[in-house]
């Protein structure tokens, strides 16, 4: 008997997304099935173009369908559509996910991780915006290579048009002030500025809006949490114990604000000598992963120390860091970004927590 589409769908109900832990049919990821003379083609829509386990999913679909009698060949084609959470920000109707990038203390590479996340997600096919909410130290314009740019005004005169750099829509208070001017602002001024950058910028349709927060546990995270639904936060730290203490405090702050912690990134994790290839743990190693276990949040990955990161940050050329080579820097960054995108998908597709009843005897 010839194979039917219904048979294929029934088999695919046994294939779980390896990260979301639900079958791909109930997740509405199977968009089309074609069957002809033992050849089966399945179109699968991923929840992000940066899916970290795409190859695993392809392999499991092929194995499941190959076991079906009469199937001689299986073809899996992938598309991607980033999904948003149930709560969409009314002031940002076209933005599907808002991801905050923060740190417990300065100097750990928080802005670098924000830039790499934005550029990396865009290179993988997502529509991305980057909001520099670090009003005291707005470094994003320089790191994106648009330090001398100025945002335009929309045709109706009511909205700010963000600067586009490396395919990413970018806005920063650094575009509005002289580069050497210090901002001496109190909390209410910061609150108002962050709301303006959210409300009055024409972000358009975005899969991800990456928000680079100031270090510490001050006004801006509170403003963000009160203004719009935040998909989740990423905490950046370095391996040494002092930095980890502050990172744990930052993670606890997000949890108190009812913002999901998408995970922890260990930056400057290790150094690979370019002449010998030997790895050196200059600041220790693995502390962020241990902190993630303690906090019961995901560990997103380790990014090594590399002079190329400093050069790219100074020159505003972050895309260069994704090129092959550089002692595995690009691969480490891409894996971290894929893990982040995967955690966004997990948060968006996770059902509400079920209430529990504890009976004491």
NORWO-V922173 format. One record per residue. N is the residue number from 1. PSI is psi in whole degrees, 0 to 359 (999 if undefined). Layout:
# NORWO-V922173
N_PSI, N_PSI
This chain:
# NORWO-V922173
1_140, 2_151, 3_140, 4_161, 5_322, 6_321, 7_318, 8_314, 9_323, 10_319, 11_320, 12_341, 13_347, 14_356, 15_117, 16_143, 17_125, 18_347, 19_325, 20_342, 21_35, 22_156, 23_150, 24_344, 25_311, 26_336, 27_359, 28_34, 29_341, 30_111, 31_337, 32_146, 33_129, 34_134, 35_130, 36_116, 37_47, 38_359, 39_123, 40_127, 41_130, 42_127, 43_119, 44_128, 45_112, 46_159, 47_357, 48_142, 49_345, 50_29, 51_121, 52_343, 53_32, 54_316, 55_322, 56_317, 57_318, 58_315, 59_319, 60_324, 61_315, 62_317, 63_319, 64_317, 65_328, 66_331, 67_350, 68_129, 69_133, 70_351, 71_121, 72_334, 73_140, 74_131, 75_128, 76_122, 77_134, 78_137, 79_180, 80_142, 81_115, 82_129, 83_151, 84_170, 85_177, 86_324, 87_113, 88_138, 89_122, 90_328, 91_347, 92_68, 93_337, 94_1, 95_120, 96_326, 97_133, 98_120, 99_117, 100_137, 101_117, 102_177, 103_153, 104_337, 105_163, 106_165, 107_10, 108_1, 109_26, 110_313, 111_325, 112_315, 113_321, 114_315, 115_314, 116_322, 117_315, 118_311, 119_320, 120_316, 121_322, 122_320, 123_335, 124_2, 125_2, 126_158, 127_120, 128_141, 129_156, 130_115, 131_119, 132_95, 133_7, 134_79, 135_333, 136_333, 137_68, 138_90, 139_352, 140_318, 141_317, 142_317, 143_335, 144_0, 145_24, 146_39, 147_329, 148_4, 149_159, 150_134, 151_149, 152_178, 153_140, 154_163, 155_330, 156_357, 157_8, 158_349, 159_153, 160_133, 161_119, 162_155, 163_136, 164_127, 165_127, 166_34, 167_6, 168_131, 169_122, 170_136, 171_146, 172_148, 173_340, 174_338, 175_341, 176_346, 177_158, 178_144, 179_338, 180_10, 181_133, 182_139, 183_116, 184_85, 185_146, 186_172, 187_312, 188_325, 189_320, 190_315, 191_312, 192_321, 193_316, 194_318, 195_321, 196_318, 197_335, 198_312, 199_323, 200_7, 201_135, 202_85, 203_336, 204_211, 205_119, 206_142, 207_322, 208_133, 209_112, 210_127, 211_117, 212_110, 213_158, 214_156, 215_158, 216_194, 217_56, 218_215, 219_322, 220_314, 221_322, 222_316, 223_315, 224_315, 225_329, 226_340, 227_317, 228_157, 229_121, 230_127, 231_316, 232_175, 233_147, 234_131, 235_127, 236_136, 237_170, 238_168, 239_338, 240_155, 241_322, 242_316, 243_325, 244_325, 245_315, 246_325, 247_320, 248_321, 249_319, 250_317, 251_319, 252_324, 253_313, 254_319, 255_322, 256_329, 257_4, 258_38, 259_125, 260_136, 261_108, 262_334, 263_176, 264_138, 265_129, 266_106, 267_157, 268_41, 269_322, 270_165, 271_131, 272_117, 273_125, 274_338, 275_327, 276_341, 277_5, 278_142, 279_138, 280_132, 281_87, 282_325, 283_22, 284_182, 285_145, 286_357, 287_321, 288_323, 289_321, 290_320, 291_322, 292_319, 293_319, 294_320, 295_351, 296_45, 297_161, 298_149, 299_119, 300_333, 301_172, 302_136, 303_124, 304_163, 305_134, 306_134, 307_334, 308_331, 309_316, 310_316, 311_314, 312_323, 313_320, 314_324, 315_349, 316_37, 317_61, 318_335, 319_333, 320_334, 321_348, 322_0, 323_153, 324_156, 325_214, 326_42, 327_40, 328_11, 329_309, 330_319, 331_319, 332_319, 333_314, 334_320, 335_321, 336_317, 337_319, 338_318, 339_321, 340_312, 341_323, 342_321, 343_327, 344_316, 345_318, 346_315, 347_320, 348_328, 349_356, 350_132, 351_164, 352_147, 353_136, 354_139, 355_147, 356_151, 357_121, 358_124, 359_119, 360_139, 361_999
